[in-house]
Amino acid sequence: MKFSRVLLQIVGATTLVMILGAVVAPRAARSSVVAALVQVTNTSANPVPVSTVQLPAVQVTAFSGPETANAAVPDVHGPFDVSGYSTIRFSAGGSAPNVSPYCIVQPNGCSLPSVSYAYALIGFDSNGNSYALDSFTAPGGQSVSRTYELPGTSVEVQILASCNPSCSSPTANFAIFGR
């Protein structure tokens, strides 16, 4: 019993000295003590796992607006500056066609158009040379999200909206996030 009391007094005194040293010592001294502890603790026999901190994504741009339906050439948006990011995420979607009030009252003879959006992402390097980053199609009413490692400085979005049978000005939406 006496031995455990003496042992607890020694541990308590050591802890008190360490706390007072941490409060009173200058910042540089505290940093060196922490660095020494990390070096001693992180050995090859007993490595400490290290992970990188991932910064939150920053919205580069967002678009929501009408596209030219069944056009021969795509509508072009951009280029958007992404030079400050190593990775971008492109999220896109288009609205499904609306039902006209006439079709609700008189459903016979009305057909709802099928809408799809063909997206082409074009990257540009620091010399202004373009390269195809990706291309994909998204049906109306569905969204798509993709991530790209981007060595370039800017990106352009080309959208080709198609309606069958024809419709007027289908709405496309997209956003670009950088990290």
C-alpha positions in Angstrom: 0.0 0.0 0.0 2.8 2.4 0.9 4.7 1.5 -2.3 1.6 2.3 -4.5 1.2 5.6 -2.7 4.8 6.6 -3.4 4.5 5.5 -7.0 1.4 7.6 -7.5 3.1 10.6 -5.9 6.1 10.2 -8.3 3.8 9.9 -11.4 1.7 12.9 -10.2 4.7 15.0 -9.7 6.2 14.1 -13.1 2.9 14.9 -14.8 2.7 18.3 -12.9 6.2 19.2 -14.0 5.4 18.3 -17.6 2.2 20.4 -17.7 4.0 23.4 -16.1 6.9 23.0 -18.6 4.5 23.0 -21.5 2.8 26.1 -20.3 5.9 28.0 -19.3 8.3 26.9 -22.1 8.6 29.0 -25.3 6.8 27.8 -28.4 10.0 26.7 -30.2 10.9 24.5 -27.2 7.5 22.9 -27.2 7.7 22.2 -31.0 11.1 20.6 -30.6 9.8 18.3 -27.8 6.9 17.3 -29.9 9.1 16.6 -32.9 11.4 14.5 -30.7 8.5 12.5 -29.4 7.2 12.0 -33.0 10.6 10.8 -34.1 10.9 8.4 -31.2 7.4 7.1 -31.6 7.4 6.7 -35.4 9.9 4.0 -36.0 10.2 1.6 -38.9 9.4 -1.3 -36.5 6.3 0.5 -35.2 5.1 3.0 -37.9 2.4 5.6 -37.3 -0.2 5.8 -40.1 -0.1 9.1 -41.9 -3.0 10.5 -43.9 -3.3 13.6 -46.0 -5.9 16.3 -45.3 -8.2 16.8 -48.2 -9.3 20.4 -48.7 -13.0 21.1 -49.3 -14.1 21.5 -52.9 -14.6 25.0 -54.3 -17.3 25.7 -56.8 -15.7 27.0 -60.0 -18.9 27.6 -61.9 -22.6 26.6 -62.2 -25.0 26.8 -65.1 -28.7 26.2 -65.5 -30.3 27.3 -68.7 -31.9 26.4 -72.0 -30.0 24.6 -74.7 -30.7 24.5 -78.4 -32.7 21.3 -79.1 -31.6 19.0 -82.0 -28.9 21.4 -83.2 -26.1 20.4 -85.6 -23.4 21.9 -83.3 -23.3 21.9 -79.5 -23.8 24.9 -77.3 -20.5 25.9 -75.8 -20.0 27.1 -72.2 -16.6 28.4 -71.0 -13.7 28.0 -70.9 -13.6 28.1 -67.1 -10.3 28.7 -65.3 -9.3 25.6 -63.3 -5.6 26.3 -63.1 -5.6 26.5 -59.3 -6.9 22.9 -58.9 -5.3 19.5 -59.4 -8.7 17.7 -59.5 -12.1 18.8 -60.7 -15.6 17.2 -60.3 -18.1 17.8 -63.0 -21.8 17.3 -62.0 -24.4 17.5 -64.7 -28.0 16.8 -65.4 -30.9 18.0 -67.5 -34.5 18.4 -66.8 -37.1 16.0 -68.1 -39.6 17.5 -70.4 -42.7 19.1 -68.9 -46.2 17.8 -69.7 -48.4 20.5 -71.3 -51.7 21.3 -69.6 -53.5 20.1 -72.8 -52.0 16.6 -72.4 -53.2 16.4 -68.8 -56.8 17.2 -69.9 -56.7 15.3 -73.2 -54.1 12.5 -72.8 -54.9 10.8 -76.1 -52.7 12.0 -78.9 -50.1 13.5 -76.6 -46.6 12.1 -76.5 -43.9 13.1 -74.1 -40.6 13.9 -75.8 -37.5 11.9 -74.9 -34.7 14.3 -74.0 -31.0 13.5 -73.7 -27.9 15.6 -73.2 -24.6 14.8 -74.8 -21.7 16.4 -72.8 -18.2 16.9 -74.1 -15.5 18.3 -71.8 -12.6 19.9 -73.5 -9.4 20.7 -71.5 -6.8 23.3 -72.4 -3.2 23.1 -71.4 -1.0 26.2 -70.5 -0.2 26.7 -74.1 -3.8 26.8 -75.2 -3.8 23.4 -76.8 -7.1 21.6 -76.5 -7.6 17.9 -75.7 -10.7 15.8 -75.1 -11.2 15.3 -71.4 -14.4 13.2 -71.6 -17.7 12.8 -73.4 -20.9 11.1 -72.2 -24.7 11.2 -72.5 -27.2 11.8 -69.7 -30.9 11.1 -70.1 -33.2 13.9 -69.1 -34.1 13.9 -65.5 -31.0 12.0 -64.4 -27.7 13.4 -63.1 -24.1 12.4 -63.7 -21.0 13.2 -61.6 -17.4 12.5 -62.6 -14.0 13.4 -61.2 -10.9 14.2 -63.3 -7.3 14.7 -62.6 -6.7 17.8 -64.6 -3.2 18.8 -65.8 -4.7 21.7 -67.8 -5.5 25.3 -67.0 -9.1 25.6 -68.2 -12.1 23.5 -69.2 -14.9 24.0 -71.7 -18.3 22.3 -71.6 -20.1 21.5 -74.8 -23.7 20.4 -74.6 -25.8 18.9 -77.4 -29.4 18.5 -76.4 -31.7 16.2 -78.4 -35.4 15.7 -78.2 -37.5 13.0 -79.9 -40.1 14.1 -81.0 -38.9 17.8 -81.1 -39.2 20.1 -78.0 -38.2 23.6 -77.4 -35.3 24.8 -75.2 -34.6 21.8 -72.9 -32.9 23.0 -69.7 -29.4 21.7 -68.9 -27.6 22.0 -65.6 -24.0 21.6 -64.6 -21.5 22.6 -62.0 -17.7 22.3 -61.8 -15.9 22.0 -58.4 -12.2 22.2 -58.0 -9.9 20.7 -55.3 
